[in-house]
Amino acid sequence: MTTSHPLLIQALELATACINLTSPNPRVGCVIASTDGKVLGQGHTQRAGGAHAEVVALQDAQLRGHAVRGATAYVTLEPCSHQGRTGPCCDALVRAGIARVVACGTDPNPQVAGQGFTRLRAAGVAVEVLPVGDPLAQAARTLNIGFFSRMLRKTPWVRMKVAASLDGTSALPNGTSQWITSPEARADGHAWRARACAVLTGVGTVLQDRPRLDVRLVPTPRQPQLVVVDSRLQTPADAALFNVADRQVTLYAAAPELGLDAALEARGATIVRLPGHGPDGQATGKVDLAAMLADLAQREVNELHIEAGHQLNGSLLRAGLVDELLVYLAPSLLGDGAPMASFGPLAALGQALPLQFKSVDLVGPDLRIRAGVAGRDVF
């Protein structure tokens, strides 16, 4: 990555190291250096409620016995200027005597949105912000794509994960799908679960597979929330998904109160009713998926990781609610069975959903394809 700020690259590496930790806060890294480039302190944002990157870096410098007055802070996102779970980072930098701040970009949070830079400049701190098109600025934004999405679009970044054979079959006709892909691919999938704020599935998967849908195959400091689309509230109170400690479970339903809520709430579930309606205004009996995403954004979900069946996958794609696909293809052919997603049929090739390949990699014996839905990352 070509840049005139190697210490910003170091800060971005720190931000990447906290990818599974900071939600719903952005992943931010900070390096404080003297005028001759000596690193005085560094750090990344901690778990929500803990210190932000700038404060961690200041504390690190203090522990090392380094004075930071007159130093430069290299940070991957604009220092915050509001009182949230913690105090304003821009004020902490000013109090410490930081003379210059170099940042990858502006915080999209409306409570900040340039105000951190304004307060720094008003206090006499020199501020440099990378151009939006700078590769390092783009990398910092990509690392926090869910946070940017929630702040600017008011919806999470939606990533759909699918495991399938080379001919696109995600389950046999009898529903069997464990395991199409390799242990290496499954572990990699758990790493993508771990970085998300929430994992979403449908009640069909809950009833068919009795999954836990937690992170088990990679280390993680927290479990992402679990979201179940359950229009008729069919999730059993003894479902395996409730056997995960310290995890929030939210069920989205369309059906009215049927006396099932108490048993599910006793297991720790939050039940949200968002019934959908057709163009004629009549109830569809299904969850309003767009309203669900808006509600999840209100609940501070940045990245939503989908692991669902072909019916719910198709509904989300058909509604234009998916931003990215994460597809694992096994080197096998399974023939007839469940597709990756059920939508269509299309009348013309021009109606196909356009995708842009982001990466293609081997994970064990399987092929991992990341593909973005064209235009969804423009916001």
C-alpha positions in Angstrom: 0.0 0.0 0.0 1.6 3.3 -1.2 1.3 6.1 1.3 3.4 9.0 2.6 2.3 8.1 6.2 3.9 4.7 7.3 2.7 5.3 10.8 -0.9 5.4 9.6 -0.3 1.9 8.2 0.8 0.9 11.6 -2.3 2.5 13.1 -4.5 0.6 10.6 -2.8 -2.7 11.6 -3.8 -1.9 15.2 -7.3 -1.1 14.1 -7.5 -4.5 12.2 -6.3 -6.3 15.4 -9.5 -5.2 17.2 -11.9 -6.3 14.4 -13.8 -8.7 16.7 -13.8 -6.5 19.8 -15.2 -3.0 19.4 -18.7 -3.3 18.1 -20.8 -1.2 18.0 -18.0 1.3 18.0 -15.7 1.6 15.0 -12.4 -0.2 14.8 -9.8 2.5 15.3 -6.0 2.5 15.8 -3.8 5.3 17.0 0.0 5.8 17.0 1.6 8.8 18.7 5.0 9.7 17.5 7.6 12.4 18.1 8.7 14.9 15.5 11.5 12.6 14.5 9.2 9.6 14.0 9.8 7.8 17.3 6.8 5.9 18.5 5.8 7.1 21.9 2.6 5.2 22.4 0.0 3.2 20.5 -3.2 1.4 20.9 -6.6 0.5 19.5 -10.2 1.0 20.6 -11.3 -1.4 23.4 -14.7 -3.1 24.0 -17.7 -0.8 24.0 -17.5 1.3 27.2 -13.7 1.0 27.3 -11.2 3.5 26.1 -10.9 4.6 22.5 -7.7 4.3 20.5 -6.4 7.8 21.2 -6.8 7.4 25.0 -5.2 3.9 24.9 -2.2 5.4 23.0 -1.9 8.2 25.5 -2.0 5.8 28.4 0.6 3.6 26.6 3.0 6.6 26.2 2.6 7.4 29.9 3.4 3.8 30.9 6.5 4.0 28.7 7.5 7.2 30.4 7.2 9.3 27.2 6.0 12.9 27.2 3.7 13.6 24.2 3.6 17.4 24.2 4.3 18.5 20.7 3.9 15.0 19.2 1.7 13.8 16.3 -1.2 11.4 16.6 -1.8 9.2 13.6 -5.3 7.9 13.8 -7.5 5.9 11.4 -10.7 7.8 12.1 -11.5 11.4 13.3 -11.2 11.7 17.1 -14.7 11.8 18.5 -16.1 15.1 19.9 -19.1 13.9 21.9 -19.8 12.4 25.2 -20.9 8.8 24.7 -19.9 5.8 26.7 -16.6 7.7 27.1 -15.5 11.3 26.9 -14.4 13.2 23.7 -11.1 12.0 22.4 -10.3 15.3 20.7 -10.3 16.9 24.2 -8.0 14.2 25.6 -5.5 14.9 22.8 -5.6 18.7 23.4 -5.1 18.2 27.1 -2.1 16.0 26.5 -0.5 18.7 24.3 -0.6 16.9 21.0 0.5 19.4 18.3 -0.7 17.6 15.1 -3.3 15.0 14.1 -3.1 13.0 10.9 -6.3 11.0 10.2 -7.5 8.6 7.5 -10.9 10.1 7.3 -13.9 11.9 8.9 -16.2 10.1 11.4 -19.6 9.5 9.7 -21.4 9.7 13.1 -23.6 12.8 12.9 -22.5 13.6 16.5 -19.0 14.0 15.2 -18.9 14.5 11.4 -16.0 17.0 11.3 -16.6 18.5 14.7 -13.6 16.7 16.2 -11.3 18.2 13.6 -12.9 21.6 14.2 -12.3 21.5 18.0 -8.7 20.3 17.4 -8.0 23.2 15.1 -9.7 25.7 17.4 -7.3 24.5 20.1 -4.3 25.1 17.9 -3.7 21.6 16.8 -2.7 21.1 13.1 -5.0 18.6 11.4 -4.3 16.6 8.2 -7.0 14.4 6.7 -6.2 12.0 3.8 -8.2 12.6 0.6 -11.2 10.2 0.3 -9.5 8.4 -2.7 -6.3 7.7 -0.8 -5.8 3.9 -0.6 -5.2 4.1 3.1 -8.4 6.2 3.6 -10.3 3.6 1.6 -8.8 0.7 3.6 -9.8 2.4 6.9 -13.4 2.9 5.6 -13.6 -0.7 4.4 -12.5 -2.0 7.8 -15.5 -0.1 9.2 -17.9 -0.6 6.4 -20.7 -1.6 8.8 -20.2 1.5 11.0 -20.3 3.8 7.9 -23.4 2.0 6.6 -25.3 2.3 9.9 -24.4 6.0 10.3 -25.0 7.0 6.7 -27.7 4.6 5.4 -29.3 3.8 8.8 -29.0 0.1 8.0 -26.3 -2.5 8.8 -23.9 -3.8 6.2 -25.5 -7.1 5.2 -23.2 -10.0 4.3 -24.7 -13.3 3.2 -22.7 -16.4 3.7 -23.4 -19.6 1.7 -21.7 -23.0 1.6 -22.4 -25.0 -1.5 -21.1 -27.5 -4.0 -19.5 -26.4 -7.2 -22.8 -26.6 -9.0 -24.5 -24.3 -6.4 -26.3 -26.9 -4.3 -26.5 -25.8 -0.6 -28.4 -28.8 0.7 -29.7 -32.2 -0.5 -33.4 -32.6 -1.2 -33.9 -34.1 2.3 -32.3 -31.0 3.8 -28.9 -32.4 4.6 -26.2 -29.8 4.4 -23.6 -30.8 7.1 -21.0 -30.8 5.9 -20.6 -29.7 2.3 -17.4 -27.8 2.9 -14.3 -28.6 4.8 -13.3 -27.9 8.4 -11.0 -25.1 7.2 -13.9 -23.4 5.4 -16.1 -23.8 8.5 -13.4 -22.2 10.7 -13.0 -19.4 8.2 -16.8 -18.9 8.3 -16.7 -18.6 12.1 -14.0 -15.9 11.8 -16.5 -13.9 9.7 -19.2 -14.6 12.3 -16.9 -13.3 15.0 -16.4 -9.9 13.3 -20.2 -9.3 12.9 -22.4 -7.5 15.4 -25.1 -10.0 14.7 -25.7 -13.3 13.0 -29.1 -13.8 11.2 -30.9 -16.9 10.3 -34.5 -18.1 9.6 -36.8 -20.2 11.7 -36.6 -23.0 9.0 -32.9 -23.4 9.8 -33.6 -23.4 13.5 -36.1 -26.2 13.1 -34.2 -28.2 10.6 -30.7 -28.0 12.0 -31.1 -27.0 15.6 -28.0 -24.8 15.3 -26.2 -22.8 18.0 -24.9 -20.3 15.4 -22.2 -19.1 17.9 -18.5 -18.6 17.4 -16.7 -21.8 18.4 -13.9 -22.5 15.9 -11.9 -19.3 16.4 -11.0 -17.3 19.5 -13.4 -14.4 20.2 -13.7 -11.9 23.0 -17.5 -11.8 22.6 -20.4 -13.6 20.9 -22.3 -11.7 18.3 -26.0 -11.2 18.8 -28.3 -13.8 17.1 -31.3 -12.7 15.1 -34.0 -15.1 13.9 -36.7 -14.2 11.3 -39.6 -16.1 12.7 -42.8 -14.9 11.2 -45.2 -17.2 13.1 -43.0 -17.4 16.2 -42.2 -21.1 15.8 -38.8 -21.1 17.6 -39.0 -23.7 20.4 -38.1 -22.6 23.9 -35.7 -25.5 24.1 -33.8 -24.5 20.9 -30.1 -25.0 21.0 -29.5 -21.4 20.1 -30.5 -20.4 23.7 -27.6 -22.5 25.1 -25.0 -19.8 24.4 -24.0 -17.8 27.4 -23.9 -14.0 27.3 -25.5 -13.7 23.9 -28.5 -11.5 23.0 -31.2 -13.3 20.9 -33.8 -11.3 19.0 -36.8 -12.9 17.2 -38.6 -10.9 14.5 -42.2 -12.0 14.1 -45.3 -11.0 12.1 -47.9 -13.0 14.0 -49.8 -11.4 16.8 -49.4 -12.4 20.4 -50.2 -16.1 20.6 -49.2 -16.9 24.2 -45.7 -18.0 23.1 -43.9 -14.9 24.2 -43.5 -15.7 27.9 -41.6 -19.0 27.4 -39.3 -17.5 24.8 -38.7 -14.3 26.9 -37.9 -16.6 29.8 -35.0 -18.0 27.7 -33.7 -14.4 27.2 -35.3 -13.7 23.8 -36.4 -10.2 22.8 -39.4 -10.4 20.5 -40.0 -7.7 17.9 -43.2 -7.7 15.8 -42.7 -6.1 12.3 -45.5 -7.5 10.1 -45.1 -6.8 6.4 -47.8 -5.5 4.0 -48.2 -5.9 0.3 -48.7 -3.2 -2.3 -52.5 -3.4 -1.6 -51.9 -2.7 2.1 -52.9 -6.3 3.1 -50.8 -8.1 5.7 -48.4 -10.7 4.1 -48.0 -12.8 7.2 -44.2 -12.3 6.9 -41.7 -10.1 8.6 -41.0 -6.7 6.9 -37.3 -7.3 6.2 -36.4 -3.7 5.3 -38.0 -2.5 8.6 -36.1 -5.3 10.4 -32.8 -3.9 9.1 -33.7 -0.4 10.1 -34.6 -1.7 13.6 -31.3 -3.6 13.8 -29.4 -0.3 13.0 -31.3 1.3 15.8 -30.0 -1.5 18.0 -26.4 -0.6 17.0 -25.8 -3.5 14.6 -23.0 -2.5 12.2 -22.4 -5.8 10.3 -25.1 -8.4 9.9 -23.9 -11.8 8.9 -26.5 -14.0 7.3 -26.5 -17.8 7.5 -29.9 -18.9 6.4 -31.7 -21.2 4.0 -32.4 -20.7 0.3 -35.9 -19.2 0.9 -34.9 -16.4 3.3 -31.7 -15.8 1.2 -33.9 -15.4 -1.8 -36.3 -13.0 -0.1 -33.4 -10.8 1.1 -31.8 -10.7 -2.4 -35.1 -10.1 -4.1 -35.8 -7.2 -1.8 -32.4 -5.7 -2.6 -31.2 -5.8 1.0 -27.9 -7.7 0.6 -24.6 -5.9 0.2 -22.1 -8.7 -0.1 -21.9 -12.4 -0.6 -19.4 -14.7 1.1 -19.6 -18.0 -0.8 -17.6 -21.2 -0.1 -17.7 -23.7 -2.9 -16.6 -27.3 -2.3 -14.9 -29.3 -5.0 -17.9 -31.6 -5.5 -21.1 -31.9 -7.5 -24.4 -32.6 -5.7 -26.9 -32.2 -8.4 -30.5 -31.6 -7.5 -31.2 -30.0 -4.1 -31.6 -26.6 -2.5 -30.0 -23.7 -4.4 -28.0 -20.9 -2.7 -31.1 -18.6 -2.9 -34.6 -19.0 -4.3 -35.7 -16.0 -6.3 -36.9 -15.4 -9.9 -37.5 -16.8 -12.4 -36.0 -14.1 -14.5 -37.3 -13.4 -18.0 -34.1 -12.0 -19.4 -30.3 -12.2 -18.6 -30.3 -8.4 -18.1 -32.4 -8.9 -15.0 -29.6 -10.7 -13.2 -28.3 -9.3 -10.0 -24.9 -7.7 -10.9 -22.0 -8.5 -8.6 -18.4 -7.4 -8.4 -15.7 -9.9 -7.3 -13.7 -8.7 -4.4 -11.5 -11.7 -3.7 -11.2 -15.3 -4.7 -9.1 -17.5 -2.4 -8.5 -21.2 -1.5 -9.5 -22.1 2.0 -8.4 -25.6 2.6 -9.7 -27.5 -0.5 -12.6 -25.1 -0.9 -12.9 -21.9 -2.9 -14.0 -18.7 -1.0 -15.5 -16.0 -3.2 -16.3 -12.6 -1.8 -18.6 -10.6 -4.2 -20.2 -7.3 -3.6 -23.6 -6.3 -5.0 -22.8 -3.6 -7.5 -23.3 -0.1 -6.2 -24.2 -1.1 -2.7 -21.0 0.4 -1.2 -21.7 3.9 -2.6 -22.9 5.9 0.4 
